[in-house]
């Protein structure tokens, strides 16, 4: 992660993570410590009573060491003897006892009423690569991985087969020992290029076009059957490629790159004023020749933001069209969507009404500690209320909310031996931090960590905005949580590098083990965005530029993925026959208009809106789409435009990103309307009146300071920015506007 420092700010004193070690003797190894200290806090090293244990075995080779990445498209490879279906796109594959089954899921793309489906992945595939004359493999283990490539190594007592594949790549690179490679088809393929004496074959299986590139000088047997075997003369490599078509020129293009296997992939972010730049880098090492590049297919969130030359070839996928390019990589550049830690005071039209809302929240009895998800939601609510109270010039209420956040976080951030109360424990086998009580599989199989912990990070960031001493004291514990979901350090010895964010797909995955026929999945993209928002705020409040800039990069990259794959704001990715205007869940192998917990239309849409925070402004970059989405919900929901039910409050707040006046009118008529569990009337009021007073999000203008927003109403722009620094800050906007912000405050200029 390349970072930039745009504004000076005081640095908190560095706090070392201290590992407590027990006394040791010269003959008996010491037992591991029961707790690990982190500043004023601590974590346990013992399995919490409320948590399910994680597997002791990870299916990986000795070459793969360090903390284990989970929550990726290929994670089932680590958890299972072989794997579940994997969808790197344009290919799909699954590891089986007799080899790697390879399919082209895009060939059978269909749209039903509630889902967009590819043709899936089967254990036979379009073809399967294995080894001739061998007994079943004993396992397929992870033998290495990079940012979006992985190697699955099949083995038995006599032979091995290593297969490397990854996102965007039409190639599967294979090496082997102990036997000859054998490719099996579900039926005899049509061979349209090559003969038994040629090293390169072009063939079609189940309507999908493939090429097989064997070592120069090799030959084939079995070309008139459904099983062909390569005879390589002692060389041990082979490449399988999915082709866009069966033209000789296409085969020749792929041959140029087929003998240069990808050995590393890396995503490198850098920030410029108002921009996130991403470099997607492929490293190859040729088996034959000197070619250093490769062929790769870009997803819509990539090719829409790149200036790299494309070939004109493409593949179909459930994410939309994937466009093909060649070379050693490509770059993208996307605009930064600014965020604020709190909405401006201009959104409080009636201060007395707002104070009544805030007092009502402050007078509620504090709930008992909950599991990590529901505790997180409550912490997020308190963080939002703190900002509203500050905007309403009610410091006593703000301090009450902050005090409760501190009390709760400090309990979570402290572990004692044998404790059953709120705390976190660390599993060194998997390199994971697990909070107790867990929920929704956050213990086993490490599901949803970014959803849950993002709330904790944002709440801690709100305290840090106000109380730097508290932040310094508890910073190591907050960093533990950040490192669990998105460690920005590739050499972190406790946690994997950016655990659950798919560097090529551009968004996160929720399942830790991806143990589904449709691959991994993510339902609540908005809770993922909330995690990156929290990282941005924490990094800025504490002077940690690396955390801040990692949050900026993840937030804005995932924003483009949400716009393309959950919302399809430009109407280019969903099939024309798909009747819905949004997805509730994105899977590796499909898109579903559904949730894990409800079939209600409010929930299917709303799960990708909540929690509403000041950062939720990102959903309003396309107000025409917002209106289309909102109108569809009103048309289909059981109660129409009577929103005092279900998640009607969220529908109103989402609709306000297109028509805020309608939202304020609703709340005025229903001042005590029903609410989704993480929402409050105070924030609903602040949100609606901010948009109605200042206008809609204006994505055409960016700033050199990410903690800013631009609003437009009736052709007039309003500029808002927050300054975390102890000195005045001047923010420069891309339309020439300059805004000077006093220390530790928000400023708005019309």
Buried (B, 14 or more C-beta within 10 A) or exposed (E): BEBEEBBEBEEBEEBEBEEEEEEEEEEEEEEEBBBBBBBBBBBBBBBBEBBEEBBEEBBBBEEBEBBBBBBBBBBBBBBBBBBBBBBBBBBBBBBBBBBBBBBBBBBBBBBBEBBBBBBBBBBBBBBBBBBBEBEEBEBBBBBBBBBBBBBBBBBBEEBBBBBBBBBBBBBBBBBBEBBBBBBBBBEBBEBBBBEBEBBBBBBBBBEBBBBBBBBBEBBBBBBEEBBBBBBBEEBBBBBBBBBBEBBEEBBEBBBBBBBBBBBBBBBBBBBEBBBBBBBBBBBBEEBBEEBBBBBBBBBBBBBBBBEBEBBEBBBBBBBBBBBBBBBEBBBBEBBBBBBBBBBBBBBBBEEEBBBEBBBEBBEEEEEEBBBBBBBBBBBBBBBBBBBBBBBBEBEEBBBBBBEBBBEBBBEBBBBEEEBEEBBBBBBEEBBBBBBBBBBBBBBBBBBBBBBBBBBBBBBBBBBBBBBBEBBBBBBBBBBBBBBBBBBBBEEBEBBBBBBBBBBBBBBBBBBBBBBBBBBBBBBBBBBBBBBBBBBBBBBBBBBBBBBBBBBBBBBBBBBBBBBBBBBBBEEEBBBEEBEBBBBBBBBBBBBBBBBEEBEBBBBBBBBBBBBBBBBBBBBBBBBEBBBBBBEBBBEEBEEEBEBBEBBBBBBBBBBBBBBBEBBBBBBEEBEEBEBBEBBBBBBBBBBBBBBBBBBBBBBEBBBBBBBBBBBBBEEEBBBBBBBBBEEEBEBBBBEEBEBEBEEEEBBBBE
